[in-house]
């Protein structure tokens, strides 16, 4: 394969990733419902739902495993060289800033690469971030079902510069209410300070409406 052809293929793969992520984001953002106050919830009947995975201790978990908890969910993989650790670092920083408020939030890291991200691998990886972070894995079929339900694009790609494959995937942090409503989608350009501020506002608004 010529160098020019290799560059073209890499650019095409990158363009596909950006397009898929944008489609997923705008599909979710297009269906909004106004709420009292300054915040607008992202609502979609097609978003989320039941799932069955295992955590880093190889214990079964589902969407019912954290009742009454808000959730910050990020999808990625442990072999990710830059984006995933950066986004998980943002979650860690936001949780630290939130302090006691953060005790009402369960941060969750879901792998898009179950072939390599075993519970044991996830257990080692999540220790690098916030102490309450849980890492979820499962069979390829189980993970695929959750990715579909949560509108996550993920695809295996062979990287010529690496001896093993990598994963292309959309990169959003989802903030979800205890009842399963998608409240906020944080993008890569949202920093930890903005995240913690928005999360605090959401939780105050949700509490005031009860």
PyMOL commands that set and color helices and strands:
alter all, ss='L'
color gray80, all
select helices_A, chain A and resi 3-29+83-104+119-126+140-149+192-208
alter helices_A, ss='H'
color red, helices_A
select strands_A, chain A and resi 32-34+40-42+52-54+60-62+70-76+105-111+134-136+154-158+165-169+173-176+182-186
alter strands_A, ss='S'
color yellow, strands_A
deselect
rebuild
show_as cartoon
